[in-house]
Structure formats: C-alpha cells, structure tokens
Amino acid sequence: MPLEIKFSSEALKYTKNLDRPTKERIAEKLGKIAKDPFNLNLSILLKGDTNKRRARLGDYRLILFITAEVLLVTHVAPRGQVYKDL
C-alpha cells in the first residue's frame, strides 16, 4: 500500500508557485516514491542523516522524511538552494 504524501508548509508554498508541468512531474515522482519508498533509483539517503532522503527531479531537489505510514516532503527547491535551507 502506498504511503500517504504530505507537504510541509514551506514545501507547499514553494510548489504552489511552480508551473503546471513541473508540479505534474513532482506529483508523478512522489507517487512512485510512495509506492516504493526505499528504492535507490528514486531517492537516496542524505549524508549524515539516516531519516531524510533526497530525490532528484531535473534542476529541483525534493527532501523527504519517510515514516511507516507517511512520506513528508520537507523542502522543494533548486539544487543550489535546497541544501542551504537545511
């Protein structure tokens, strides 16, 4: 059963300002990750933090926190910016 997908307020605010094709690509990627959350082809662990994962989507990066039931998207931003916000 796929995980429930939730967004932090910061990630939701940033995602709302994106264009429609990018939003659709993010939704498709998150759907795949929700079905198979630990697939290394979809997302990988952040260095130094065993609970957070990152997913690559073109020039954007998604920072994820995965629990047994929820896939929480904590950050969505361009590659150069997302790691500064952590």
PDB file of N, CA, C and O in Angstrom, chain B, residues numbered from 101:
ATOM      1  N   MET B 101       0.836  -1.182   0.000  1.00  0.00           N
ATOM      2  CA  MET B 101       0.000   0.000   0.000  1.00  0.00           C
ATOM      3  C   MET B 101       0.883   1.247   0.000  1.00  0.00           C
ATOM      4  O   MET B 101       1.819   1.334   0.794  1.00  0.00           O
ATOM      5  N   PRO B 102       0.603   2.211  -0.873  1.00  0.00           N
ATOM      6  CA  PRO B 102       1.438   3.421  -0.939  1.00  0.00           C
ATOM      7  C   PRO B 102       1.332   4.266   0.325  1.00  0.00           C
ATOM      8  O   PRO B 102       0.319   4.251   1.024  1.00  0.00           O
ATOM      9  N   LEU B 103       2.395   4.994   0.593  1.00  0.00           N
ATOM     10  CA  LEU B 103       2.412   5.898   1.740  1.00  0.00           C
ATOM     11  C   LEU B 103       1.555   7.127   1.454  1.00  0.00           C
ATOM     12  O   LEU B 103       1.351   7.503   0.300  1.00  0.00           O
ATOM     13  N   GLU B 104       1.062   7.739   2.512  1.00  0.00           N
ATOM     14  CA  GLU B 104       0.338   8.997   2.381  1.00  0.00           C
ATOM     15  C   GLU B 104       1.365  10.106   2.176  1.00  0.00           C
ATOM     16  O   GLU B 104       2.374  10.148   2.880  1.00  0.00           O
ATOM     17  N   ILE B 105       1.123  10.997   1.226  1.00  0.00           N
ATOM     18  CA  ILE B 105       2.058  12.078   0.909  1.00  0.00           C
ATOM     19  C   ILE B 105       1.575  13.361   1.566  1.00  0.00           C
ATOM     20  O   ILE B 105       0.433  13.780   1.375  1.00  0.00           O
ATOM     21  N   LYS B 106       2.470  13.986   2.353  1.00  0.00           N
ATOM     22  CA  LYS B 106       2.171  15.265   2.997  1.00  0.00           C
ATOM     23  C   LYS B 106       3.299  16.242   2.697  1.00  0.00           C
ATOM     24  O   LYS B 106       4.438  15.834   2.470  1.00  0.00           O
ATOM     25  N   PHE B 107       2.981  17.525   2.695  1.00  0.00           N
ATOM     26  CA  PHE B 107       3.952  18.586   2.450  1.00  0.00           C
ATOM     27  C   PHE B 107       4.093  19.457   3.684  1.00  0.00           C
ATOM     28  O   PHE B 107       3.109  19.725   4.373  1.00  0.00           O
ATOM     29  N   SER B 108       5.313  19.900   3.968  1.00  0.00           N
ATOM     30  CA  SER B 108       5.497  20.917   4.993  1.00  0.00           C
ATOM     31  C   SER B 108       4.973  22.231   4.421  1.00  0.00           C
ATOM     32  O   SER B 108       4.797  22.354   3.208  1.00  0.00           O
ATOM     33  N   SER B 109       4.728  23.196   5.273  1.00  0.00           N
ATOM     34  CA  SER B 109       4.190  24.476   4.791  1.00  0.00           C
ATOM     35  C   SER B 109       5.167  25.158   3.827  1.00  0.00           C
ATOM     36  O   SER B 109       4.750  25.778   2.849  1.00  0.00           O
ATOM     37  N   GLU B 110       6.454  25.038   4.107  1.00  0.00           N
ATOM     38  CA  GLU B 110       7.470  25.645   3.236  1.00  0.00           C
ATOM     39  C   GLU B 110       7.484  24.985   1.857  1.00  0.00           C
ATOM     40  O   GLU B 110       7.537  25.672   0.837  1.00  0.00           O
ATOM     41  N   ALA B 111       7.437  23.666   1.827  1.00  0.00           N
ATOM     42  CA  ALA B 111       7.456  22.945   0.557  1.00  0.00           C
ATOM     43  C   ALA B 111       6.180  23.215  -0.239  1.00  0.00           C
ATOM     44  O   ALA B 111       6.230  23.370  -1.459  1.00  0.00           O
ATOM     45  N   LEU B 112       5.051  23.270   0.439  1.00  0.00           N
ATOM     46  CA  LEU B 112       3.779  23.532  -0.229  1.00  0.00           C
ATOM     47  C   LEU B 112       3.760  24.940  -0.823  1.00  0.00           C
ATOM     48  O   LEU B 112       3.299  25.131  -1.948  1.00  0.00           O
ATOM     49  N   LYS B 113       4.252  25.910  -0.084  1.00  0.00           N
ATOM     50  CA  LYS B 113       4.303  27.291  -0.562  1.00  0.00           C
ATOM     51  C   LYS B 113       5.172  27.403  -1.817  1.00  0.00           C
ATOM     52  O   LYS B 113       4.793  28.072  -2.778  1.00  0.00           O
ATOM     53  N   TYR B 114       6.332  26.752  -1.807  1.00  0.00           N
ATOM     54  CA  TYR B 114       7.219  26.815  -2.966  1.00  0.00           C
ATOM     55  C   TYR B 114       6.603  26.098  -4.163  1.00  0.00           C
ATOM     56  O   TYR B 114       6.691  26.585  -5.290  1.00  0.00           O
ATOM     57  N   THR B 115       5.987  24.956  -3.929  1.00  0.00           N
ATOM     58  CA  THR B 115       5.418  24.162  -5.009  1.00  0.00           C
ATOM     59  C   THR B 115       4.246  24.878  -5.668  1.00  0.00           C
ATOM     60  O   THR B 115       4.066  24.757  -6.880  1.00  0.00           O
ATOM     61  N   LYS B 116       3.459  25.609  -4.920  1.00  0.00           N
ATOM     62  CA  LYS B 116       2.316  26.335  -5.483  1.00  0.00           C
ATOM     63  C   LYS B 116       2.744  27.366  -6.526  1.00  0.00           C
ATOM     64  O   LYS B 116       1.978  27.673  -7.439  1.00  0.00           O
ATOM     65  N   ASN B 117       3.952  27.900  -6.401  1.00  0.00           N
ATOM     66  CA  ASN B 117       4.427  28.927  -7.317  1.00  0.00           C
ATOM     67  C   ASN B 117       5.082  28.364  -8.577  1.00  0.00           C
ATOM     68  O   ASN B 117       5.504  29.135  -9.439  1.00  0.00           O
ATOM     69  N   LEU B 118       5.176  27.051  -8.704  1.00  0.00           N
ATOM     70  CA  LEU B 118       5.787  26.432  -9.875  1.00  0.00           C
ATOM     71  C   LEU B 118       4.785  26.321 -11.022  1.00  0.00           C
ATOM     72  O   LEU B 118       3.575  26.396 -10.811  1.00  0.00           O
ATOM     73  N   ASP B 119       5.297  26.145 -12.220  1.00  0.00           N
ATOM     74  CA  ASP B 119       4.409  25.972 -13.373  1.00  0.00           C
ATOM     75  C   ASP B 119       3.773  24.581 -13.363  1.00  0.00           C
ATOM     76  O   ASP B 119       4.253  23.680 -12.676  1.00  0.00           O
ATOM     77  N   ARG B 120       2.706  24.414 -14.118  1.00  0.00           N
ATOM     78  CA  ARG B 120       1.928  23.174 -14.110  1.00  0.00           C
ATOM     79  C   ARG B 120       2.740  21.942 -14.513  1.00  0.00           C
ATOM     80  O   ARG B 120       2.631  20.921 -13.834  1.00  0.00           O
ATOM     81  N   PRO B 121       3.549  21.977 -15.582  1.00  0.00           N
ATOM     82  CA  PRO B 121       4.312  20.765 -15.928  1.00  0.00           C
ATOM     83  C   PRO B 121       5.274  20.316 -14.820  1.00  0.00           C
ATOM     84  O   PRO B 121       5.457  19.117 -14.607  1.00  0.00           O
ATOM     85  N   THR B 122       5.881  21.264 -14.124  1.00  0.00           N
ATOM     86  CA  THR B 122       6.793  20.924 -13.036  1.00  0.00           C
ATOM     87  C   THR B 122       6.024  20.312 -11.873  1.00  0.00           C
ATOM     88  O   THR B 122       6.482  19.345 -11.264  1.00  0.00           O
ATOM     89  N   LYS B 123       4.855  20.870 -11.561  1.00  0.00           N
ATOM     90  CA  LYS B 123       4.018  20.304 -10.498  1.00  0.00           C
ATOM     91  C   LYS B 123       3.617  18.873 -10.833  1.00  0.00           C
ATOM     92  O   LYS B 123       3.606  18.004  -9.962  1.00  0.00           O
ATOM     93  N   GLU B 124       3.287  18.634 -12.095  1.00  0.00           N
ATOM     94  CA  GLU B 124       2.902  17.285 -12.513  1.00  0.00           C
ATOM     95  C   GLU B 124       4.069  16.314 -12.406  1.00  0.00           C
ATOM     96  O   GLU B 124       3.886  15.165 -12.006  1.00  0.00           O
ATOM     97  N   ARG B 125       5.266  16.768 -12.760  1.00  0.00           N
ATOM     98  CA  ARG B 125       6.449  15.916 -12.638  1.00  0.00           C
ATOM     99  C   ARG B 125       6.739  15.592 -11.176  1.00  0.00           C
ATOM    100  O   ARG B 125       7.119  14.467 -10.850  1.00  0.00           O
ATOM    101  N   ILE B 126       6.561  16.576 -10.296  1.00  0.00           N
ATOM    102  CA  ILE B 126       6.766  16.347  -8.867  1.00  0.00           C
ATOM    103  C   ILE B 126       5.748  15.340  -8.347  1.00  0.00           C
ATOM    104  O   ILE B 126       6.100  14.429  -7.597  1.00  0.00           O
ATOM    105  N   ALA B 127       4.488  15.500  -8.741  1.00  0.00           N
ATOM    106  CA  ALA B 127       3.440  14.580  -8.290  1.00  0.00           C
ATOM    107  C   ALA B 127       3.707  13.158  -8.779  1.00  0.00           C
ATOM    108  O   ALA B 127       3.502  12.196  -8.038  1.00  0.00           O
ATOM    109  N   GLU B 128       4.161  13.026 -10.015  1.00  0.00           N
ATOM    110  CA  GLU B 128       4.469  11.699 -10.562  1.00  0.00           C
ATOM    111  C   GLU B 128       5.629  11.057  -9.808  1.00  0.00           C
ATOM    112  O   GLU B 128       5.580   9.873  -9.474  1.00  0.00           O
ATOM    113  N   LYS B 129       6.660  11.831  -9.543  1.00  0.00           N
ATOM    114  CA  LYS B 129       7.833  11.318  -8.813  1.00  0.00           C
ATOM    115  C   LYS B 129       7.445  10.897  -7.399  1.00  0.00           C
ATOM    116  O   LYS B 129       7.856   9.836  -6.930  1.00  0.00           O
ATOM    117  N   LEU B 130       6.657  11.727  -6.721  1.00  0.00           N
ATOM    118  CA  LEU B 130       6.243  11.400  -5.362  1.00  0.00           C
ATOM    119  C   LEU B 130       5.345  10.169  -5.329  1.00  0.00           C
ATOM    120  O   LEU B 130       5.398   9.387  -4.380  1.00  0.00           O
ATOM    121  N   GLY B 131       4.521   9.992  -6.358  1.00  0.00           N
ATOM    122  CA  GLY B 131       3.691   8.800  -6.440  1.00  0.00           C
ATOM    123  C   GLY B 131       4.526   7.536  -6.540  1.00  0.00           C
ATOM    124  O   GLY B 131       4.221   6.527  -5.904  1.00  0.00           O
ATOM    125  N   LYS B 132       5.585   7.597  -7.345  1.00  0.00           N
ATOM    126  CA  LYS B 132       6.486   6.447  -7.475  1.00  0.00           C
ATOM    127  C   LYS B 132       7.209   6.167  -6.159  1.00  0.00           C
ATOM    128  O   LYS B 132       7.350   5.013  -5.753  1.00  0.00           O
ATOM    129  N   ILE B 133       7.663   7.223  -5.502  1.00  0.00           N
ATOM    130  CA  ILE B 133       8.375   7.042  -4.228  1.00  0.00           C
ATOM    131  C   ILE B 133       7.427   6.498  -3.161  1.00  0.00           C
ATOM    132  O   ILE B 133       7.827   5.665  -2.349  1.00  0.00           O
ATOM    133  N   ALA B 134       6.185   6.957  -3.155  1.00  0.00           N
ATOM    134  CA  ALA B 134       5.213   6.477  -2.163  1.00  0.00           C
ATOM    135  C   ALA B 134       4.952   4.981  -2.313  1.00  0.00           C
ATOM    136  O   ALA B 134       4.691   4.295  -1.325  1.00  0.00           O
ATOM    137  N   LYS B 135       5.021   4.471  -3.543  1.00  0.00           N
ATOM    138  CA  LYS B 135       4.806   3.041  -3.769  1.00  0.00           C
ATOM    139  C   LYS B 135       6.018   2.209  -3.371  1.00  0.00           C
ATOM    140  O   LYS B 135       5.870   1.079  -2.904  1.00  0.00           O
ATOM    141  N   ASP B 136       7.220   2.762  -3.554  1.00  0.00           N
ATOM    142  CA  ASP B 136       8.458   2.042  -3.238  1.00  0.00           C
ATOM    143  C   ASP B 136       9.439   3.020  -2.577  1.00  0.00           C
ATOM    144  O   ASP B 136      10.370   3.484  -3.235  1.00  0.00           O
ATOM    145  N   PRO B 137       9.247   3.341  -1.294  1.00  0.00           N
ATOM    146  CA  PRO B 137       9.987   4.437  -0.661  1.00  0.00           C
ATOM    147  C   PRO B 137      11.490   4.233  -0.506  1.00  0.00           C
ATOM    148  O   PRO B 137      12.220   5.212  -0.357  1.00  0.00           O
ATOM    149  N   PHE B 138      11.965   3.019  -0.535  1.00  0.00           N
ATOM    150  CA  PHE B 138      13.390   2.797  -0.297  1.00  0.00           C
ATOM    151  C   PHE B 138      14.135   2.350  -1.553  1.00  0.00           C
ATOM    152  O   PHE B 138      15.236   1.808  -1.457  1.00  0.00           O
ATOM    153  N   ASN B 139      13.553   2.569  -2.714  1.00  0.00           N
ATOM    154  CA  ASN B 139      14.194   2.269  -3.985  1.00  0.00           C
ATOM    155  C   ASN B 139      15.293   3.305  -4.234  1.00  0.00           C
ATOM    156  O   ASN B 139      15.014   4.501  -4.308  1.00  0.00           O
ATOM    157  N   LEU B 140      16.525   2.850  -4.361  1.00  0.00           N
ATOM    158  CA  LEU B 140      17.655   3.768  -4.532  1.00  0.00           C
ATOM    159  C   LEU B 140      17.667   4.456  -5.887  1.00  0.00           C
ATOM    160  O   LEU B 140      18.395   5.432  -6.066  1.00  0.00           O
ATOM    161  N   ASN B 141      16.885   3.981  -6.841  1.00  0.00           N
ATOM    162  CA  ASN B 141      16.778   4.662  -8.131  1.00  0.00           C
ATOM    163  C   ASN B 141      15.863   5.879  -8.037  1.00  0.00           C
ATOM    164  O   ASN B 141      15.901   6.744  -8.912  1.00  0.00           O
ATOM    165  N   LEU B 142      15.055   5.959  -7.008  1.00  0.00           N
ATOM    166  CA  LEU B 142      14.107   7.059  -6.854  1.00  0.00           C
ATOM    167  C   LEU B 142      14.568   8.102  -5.843  1.00  0.00           C
ATOM    168  O   LEU B 142      14.388   9.299  -6.065  1.00  0.00           O
ATOM    169  N   SER B 143      15.157   7.664  -4.739  1.00  0.00           N
ATOM    170  CA  SER B 143      15.643   8.601  -3.721  1.00  0.00           C
ATOM    171  C   SER B 143      16.788   7.944  -2.961  1.00  0.00           C
ATOM    172  O   SER B 143      16.856   6.721  -2.839  1.00  0.00           O
ATOM    173  N   ILE B 144      17.690   8.789  -2.452  1.00  0.00           N
ATOM    174  CA  ILE B 144      18.823   8.260  -1.696  1.00  0.00           C
ATOM    175  C   ILE B 144      18.928   8.993  -0.363  1.00  0.00           C
ATOM    176  O   ILE B 144      18.397  10.091  -0.202  1.00  0.00           O
ATOM    177  N   LEU B 145      19.611   8.377   0.578  1.00  0.00           N
ATOM    178  CA  LEU B 145      19.788   8.961   1.908  1.00  0.00           C
ATOM    179  C   LEU B 145      20.669  10.200   1.848  1.00  0.00           C
ATOM    180  O   LEU B 145      21.626  10.256   1.077  1.00  0.00           O
ATOM    181  N   LEU B 146      20.340  11.185   2.663  1.00  0.00           N
ATOM    182  CA  LEU B 146      21.219  12.332   2.827  1.00  0.00           C
ATOM    183  C   LEU B 146      22.397  11.912   3.692  1.00  0.00           C
ATOM    184  O   LEU B 146      22.234  11.114   4.615  1.00  0.00           O
ATOM    185  N   LYS B 147      23.558  12.431   3.411  1.00  0.00           N
ATOM    186  CA  LYS B 147      24.726  12.109   4.211  1.00  0.00           C
ATOM    187  C   LYS B 147      24.567  12.684   5.607  1.00  0.00           C
ATOM    188  O   LYS B 147      24.167  13.836   5.776  1.00  0.00           O
ATOM    189  N   GLY B 148      24.882  11.873   6.599  1.00  0.00           N
ATOM    190  CA  GLY B 148      24.845  12.323   7.975  1.00  0.00           C
ATOM    191  C   GLY B 148      23.475  12.296   8.620  1.00  0.00           C
ATOM    192  O   GLY B 148      23.360  12.588   9.811  1.00  0.00           O
ATOM    193  N   ASP B 149      22.429  11.956   7.880  1.00  0.00           N
ATOM    194  CA  ASP B 149      21.086  11.914   8.459  1.00  0.00           C
ATOM    195  C   ASP B 149      20.380  10.679   7.923  1.00  0.00           C
ATOM    196  O   ASP B 149      20.078  10.598   6.733  1.00  0.00           O
ATOM    197  N   THR B 150      20.119   9.732   8.789  1.00  0.00           N
ATOM    198  CA  THR B 150      19.565   8.459   8.334  1.00  0.00           C
ATOM    199  C   THR B 150      18.060   8.506   8.103  1.00  0.00           C
ATOM    200  O   THR B 150      17.501   7.558   7.551  1.00  0.00           O
ATOM    201  N   ASN B 151      17.393   9.577   8.507  1.00  0.00           N
ATOM    202  CA  ASN B 151      15.950   9.653   8.351  1.00  0.00           C
ATOM    203  C   ASN B 151      15.504  10.429   7.117  1.00  0.00           C
ATOM    204  O   ASN B 151      14.376  10.253   6.657  1.00  0.00           O
ATOM    205  N   LYS B 152      16.358  11.274   6.580  1.00  0.00           N
ATOM    206  CA  LYS B 152      15.977  12.101   5.435  1.00  0.00           C
ATOM    207  C   LYS B 152      16.556  11.537   4.152  1.00  0.00           C
ATOM    208  O   LYS B 152      17.650  10.974   4.130  1.00  0.00           O
ATOM    209  N   ARG B 153      15.789  11.705   3.082  1.00  0.00           N
ATOM    210  CA  ARG B 153      16.214  11.254   1.764  1.00  0.00           C
ATOM    211  C   ARG B 153      16.083  12.413   0.793  1.00  0.00           C
ATOM    212  O   ARG B 153      15.353  13.369   1.053  1.00  0.00           O
ATOM    213  N   ARG B 154      16.786  12.328  -0.317  1.00  0.00           N
ATOM    214  CA  ARG B 154      16.654  13.349  -1.355  1.00  0.00           C
ATOM    215  C   ARG B 154      16.282  12.679  -2.657  1.00  0.00           C
ATOM    216  O   ARG B 154      16.718  11.566  -2.951  1.00  0.00           O
ATOM    217  N   ALA B 155      15.478  13.366  -3.424  1.00  0.00           N
ATOM    218  CA  ALA B 155      15.083  12.878  -4.733  1.00  0.00           C
ATOM    219  C   ALA B 155      15.417  13.956  -5.752  1.00  0.00           C
ATOM    220  O   ALA B 155      15.206  15.145  -5.513  1.00  0.00           O
ATOM    221  N   ARG B 156      15.927  13.532  -6.862  1.00  0.00           N
ATOM    222  CA  ARG B 156      16.342  14.447  -7.913  1.00  0.00           C
ATOM    223  C   ARG B 156      15.255  14.522  -8.967  1.00  0.00           C
ATOM    224  O   ARG B 156      14.713  13.500  -9.386  1.00  0.00           O
ATOM    225  N   LEU B 157      14.938  15.736  -9.396  1.00  0.00           N
ATOM    226  CA  LEU B 157      13.936  15.947 -10.425  1.00  0.00           C
ATOM    227  C   LEU B 157      14.413  17.094 -11.307  1.00  0.00           C
ATOM    228  O   LEU B 157      14.021  18.242 -11.101  1.00  0.00           O
ATOM    229  N   GLY B 158      15.254  16.785 -12.284  1.00  0.00           N
ATOM    230  CA  GLY B 158      15.826  17.823 -13.132  1.00  0.00           C
ATOM    231  C   GLY B 158      16.707  18.740 -12.299  1.00  0.00           C
ATOM    232  O   GLY B 158      17.635  18.281 -11.632  1.00  0.00           O
ATOM    233  N   ASP B 159      16.417  20.040 -12.338  1.00  0.00           N
ATOM    234  CA  ASP B 159      17.179  21.015 -11.561  1.00  0.00           C
ATOM    235  C   ASP B 159      16.669  21.158 -10.133  1.00  0.00           C
ATOM    236  O   ASP B 159      17.258  21.882  -9.331  1.00  0.00           O
ATOM    237  N   TYR B 160      15.586  20.476  -9.815  1.00  0.00           N
ATOM    238  CA  TYR B 160      14.994  20.570  -8.487  1.00  0.00           C
ATOM    239  C   TYR B 160      15.387  19.388  -7.626  1.00  0.00           C
ATOM    240  O   TYR B 160      15.692  18.304  -8.124  1.00  0.00           O
ATOM    241  N   ARG B 161      15.372  19.625  -6.304  1.00  0.00           N
ATOM    242  CA  ARG B 161      15.617  18.557  -5.345  1.00  0.00           C
ATOM    243  C   ARG B 161      14.458  18.542  -4.353  1.00  0.00           C
ATOM    244  O   ARG B 161      13.960  19.588  -3.934  1.00  0.00           O
ATOM    245  N   LEU B 162      14.046  17.343  -3.993  1.00  0.00           N
ATOM    246  CA  LEU B 162      12.998  17.145  -3.009  1.00  0.00           C
ATOM    247  C   LEU B 162      13.645  16.505  -1.787  1.00  0.00           C
ATOM    248  O   LEU B 162      14.313  15.478  -1.914  1.00  0.00           O
ATOM    249  N   ILE B 163      13.465  17.080  -0.626  1.00  0.00           N
ATOM    250  CA  ILE B 163      13.966  16.496   0.609  1.00  0.00           C
ATOM    251  C   ILE B 163      12.775  15.829   1.286  1.00  0.00           C
ATOM    252  O   ILE B 163      11.743  16.460   1.514  1.00  0.00           O
ATOM    253  N   LEU B 164      12.929  14.551   1.602  1.00  0.00           N
ATOM    254  CA  LEU B 164      11.830  13.726   2.096  1.00  0.00           C
ATOM    255  C   LEU B 164      12.157  13.143   3.457  1.00  0.00           C
ATOM    256  O   LEU B 164      13.315  12.871   3.772  1.00  0.00           O
ATOM    257  N   PHE B 165      11.126  12.958   4.250  1.00  0.00           N
ATOM    258  CA  PHE B 165      11.227  12.269   5.533  1.00  0.00           C
ATOM    259  C   PHE B 165      10.207  11.144   5.474  1.00  0.00           C
ATOM    260  O   PHE B 165       9.014  11.401   5.317  1.00  0.00           O
ATOM    261  N   ILE B 166      10.656   9.903   5.597  1.00  0.00           N
ATOM    262  CA  ILE B 166       9.780   8.749   5.421  1.00  0.00           C
ATOM    263  C   ILE B 166       9.583   8.039   6.758  1.00  0.00           C
ATOM    264  O   ILE B 166      10.546   7.693   7.442  1.00  0.00           O
ATOM    265  N   THR B 167       8.320   7.830   7.115  1.00  0.00           N
ATOM    266  CA  THR B 167       7.972   7.026   8.278  1.00  0.00           C
ATOM    267  C   THR B 167       7.214   5.801   7.776  1.00  0.00           C
ATOM    268  O   THR B 167       7.121   5.579   6.568  1.00  0.00           O
ATOM    269  N   ALA B 168       6.681   5.018   8.685  1.00  0.00           N
ATOM    270  CA  ALA B 168       5.981   3.794   8.296  1.00  0.00           C
ATOM    271  C   ALA B 168       4.719   4.070   7.486  1.00  0.00           C
ATOM    272  O   ALA B 168       4.316   3.232   6.679  1.00  0.00           O
ATOM    273  N   GLU B 169       4.088   5.224   7.684  1.00  0.00           N
ATOM    274  CA  GLU B 169       2.819   5.499   7.023  1.00  0.00           C
ATOM    275  C   GLU B 169       2.803   6.760   6.187  1.00  0.00           C
ATOM    276  O   GLU B 169       1.896   6.940   5.374  1.00  0.00           O
ATOM    277  N   VAL B 170       3.793   7.655   6.361  1.00  0.00           N
ATOM    278  CA  VAL B 170       3.744   8.976   5.740  1.00  0.00           C
ATOM    279  C   VAL B 170       5.043   9.285   5.006  1.00  0.00           C
ATOM    280  O   VAL B 170       6.137   8.980   5.481  1.00  0.00           O
ATOM    281  N   LEU B 171       4.895   9.893   3.843  1.00  0.00           N
ATOM    282  CA  LEU B 171       6.010  10.451   3.084  1.00  0.00           C
ATOM    283  C   LEU B 171       5.872  11.964   3.204  1.00  0.00           C
ATOM    284  O   LEU B 171       4.997  12.559   2.575  1.00  0.00           O
ATOM    285  N   LEU B 172       6.731  12.589   4.008  1.00  0.00           N
ATOM    286  CA  LEU B 172       6.661  14.024   4.251  1.00  0.00           C
ATOM    287  C   LEU B 172       7.691  14.726   3.382  1.00  0.00           C
ATOM    288  O   LEU B 172       8.886  14.444   3.472  1.00  0.00           O
ATOM    289  N   VAL B 173       7.227  15.638   2.544  1.00  0.00           N
ATOM    290  CA  VAL B 173       8.113  16.449   1.712  1.00  0.00           C
ATOM    291  C   VAL B 173       8.428  17.701   2.514  1.00  0.00           C
ATOM    292  O   VAL B 173       7.551  18.535   2.738  1.00  0.00           O
ATOM    293  N   THR B 174       9.679  17.837   2.947  1.00  0.00           N
ATOM    294  CA  THR B 174      10.043  18.961   3.804  1.00  0.00           C
ATOM    295  C   THR B 174      10.562  20.155   3.018  1.00  0.00           C
ATOM    296  O   THR B 174      10.338  21.293   3.429  1.00  0.00           O
ATOM    297  N   HIS B 175      11.251  19.932   1.895  1.00  0.00           N
ATOM    298  CA  HIS B 175      11.796  21.018   1.090  1.00  0.00           C
ATOM    299  C   HIS B 175      11.670  20.691  -0.392  1.00  0.00           C
ATOM    300  O   HIS B 175      11.851  19.544  -0.800  1.00  0.00           O
ATOM    301  N   VAL B 176      11.361  21.694  -1.185  1.00  0.00           N
ATOM    302  CA  VAL B 176      11.394  21.619  -2.639  1.00  0.00           C
ATOM    303  C   VAL B 176      12.074  22.899  -3.093  1.00  0.00           C
ATOM    304  O   VAL B 176      11.602  23.992  -2.781  1.00  0.00           O
ATOM    305  N   ALA B 177      13.174  22.784  -3.824  1.00  0.00           N
ATOM    306  CA  ALA B 177      13.896  23.967  -4.274  1.00  0.00           C
ATOM    307  C   ALA B 177      14.903  23.563  -5.347  1.00  0.00           C
ATOM    308  O   ALA B 177      15.169  22.376  -5.533  1.00  0.00           O
ATOM    309  N   PRO B 178      15.465  24.552  -6.058  1.00  0.00           N
ATOM    310  CA  PRO B 178      16.541  24.244  -7.000  1.00  0.00           C
ATOM    311  C   PRO B 178      17.740  23.656  -6.277  1.00  0.00           C
ATOM    312  O   PRO B 178      17.919  23.873  -5.078  1.00  0.00           O
ATOM    313  N   ARG B 179      18.548  22.924  -6.997  1.00  0.00           N
ATOM    314  CA  ARG B 179      19.675  22.196  -6.412  1.00  0.00           C
ATOM    315  C   ARG B 179      20.582  23.097  -5.584  1.00  0.00           C
ATOM    316  O   ARG B 179      20.987  22.704  -4.489  1.00  0.00           O
ATOM    317  N   GLY B 180      20.906  24.256  -6.054  1.00  0.00           N
ATOM    318  CA  GLY B 180      21.826  25.133  -5.347  1.00  0.00           C
ATOM    319  C   GLY B 180      21.257  25.728  -4.073  1.00  0.00           C
ATOM    320  O   GLY B 180      22.013  26.123  -3.185  1.00  0.00           O
ATOM    321  N   GLN B 181      19.946  25.797  -3.967  1.00  0.00           N
ATOM    322  CA  GLN B 181      19.314  26.435  -2.828  1.00  0.00           C
ATOM    323  C   GLN B 181      18.859  25.467  -1.746  1.00  0.00           C
ATOM    324  O   GLN B 181      18.898  25.804  -0.563  1.00  0.00           O
ATOM    325  N   VAL B 182      18.433  24.283  -2.128  1.00  0.00           N
ATOM    326  CA  VAL B 182      17.775  23.373  -1.187  1.00  0.00           C
ATOM    327  C   VAL B 182      18.668  22.957  -0.028  1.00  0.00           C
ATOM    328  O   VAL B 182      18.183  22.816   1.094  1.00  0.00           O
ATOM    329  N   TYR B 183      19.943  22.760  -0.266  1.00  0.00           N
ATOM    330  CA  TYR B 183      20.829  22.306   0.802  1.00  0.00           C
ATOM    331  C   TYR B 183      21.193  23.436   1.760  1.00  0.00           C
ATOM    332  O   TYR B 183      21.576  23.177   2.900  1.00  0.00           O
ATOM    333  N   LYS B 184      21.078  24.682   1.313  1.00  0.00           N
ATOM    334  CA  LYS B 184      21.320  25.837   2.180  1.00  0.00           C
ATOM    335  C   LYS B 184      20.195  25.985   3.198  1.00  0.00           C
ATOM    336  O   LYS B 184      20.411  26.480   4.304  1.00  0.00           O
ATOM    337  N   ASP B 185      18.993  25.553   2.817  1.00  0.00           N
ATOM    338  CA  ASP B 185      17.830  25.700   3.684  1.00  0.00           C
ATOM    339  C   ASP B 185      17.769  24.650   4.777  1.00  0.00           C
ATOM    340  O   ASP B 185      17.005  24.797   5.731  1.00  0.00           O
ATOM    341  N   LEU B 186      18.564  23.588   4.658  1.00  0.00           N
ATOM    342  CA  LEU B 186      18.525  22.521   5.666  1.00  0.00           C
ATOM    343  C   LEU B 186      19.215  22.984   6.869  1.00  0.00           C
ATOM    344  O   LEU B 186      19.305  22.248   7.851  1.00  0.00           O
TER     345      LEU B 186
END
